Amino acid sequence: MAQDDLAVAECTRCSELVDSRTRIVNGVGPADAEIILVGEAPGEREDAEGEPFVGRSGEILNDVLRDAGLDRTVVRITNTVRCRPPDNRDPTAEERSNCRPHLDAEIDAVDPSVIVTLGKVPSENLLERSVAVTNEAGTVESVSIGETVRDVMVCVHPAATLYDRSQRGTLEQTIVEAAAIAGNPSGDQTSLGEF
Ligand code: URA
């Protein structure tokens, strides 16, 4: 296992994922982002392109971020596990635990104001309890990650909005709240010059 704090260059801890992946998909975004979004695992497009959330879920995420005044480039985006599971199945408990040191090291290095967990897998991974994501979306819980107590905000997964349109508002609202906690990092500063 070779890694700097943000990126894993090599890892063979999960034999099934080593077989199913094309590459390790590391997080993207500023190394000092105020918001870190944690998804589940790379899908087919992410595995092909080597970047989280570049498929259909990524398009939804980008739209919601933009609507909240956040450009994708100002947030850090990563996943619970960095390798694509076979047939896009959920990562197992063992795989989540194998990948956890990578995630903790990334969170530690970025030191964000808020961590947003996109869906059940990352929410349960970081909160270490079962989570009813739809009911709990927008709630913030303080949890120890590594040596530090951090604010984790539960959020629905962007893909959930494809199956249930009513989830879209929940997703949007949660991202707006996360942006506010983080001090609206890409707040519309430029408009000040227009007056
Ligand atoms: N879904 C995720 O949870 N992560 C990705 O990177 C893409 C889709």
Boltz pocket constraint, residues with backbone or C-beta under 6 A from the ligand:
constraints:
  - pocket:
      binder: B
      contacts: [[A, 39], [A, 40], [A, 41], [A, 42], [A, 43], [A, 46], [A, 51], [A, 52], [A, 53], [A, 54], [A, 55], [A, 57], [A, 58], [A, 78], [A, 79], [A, 118]]
      max_distance: 6.0
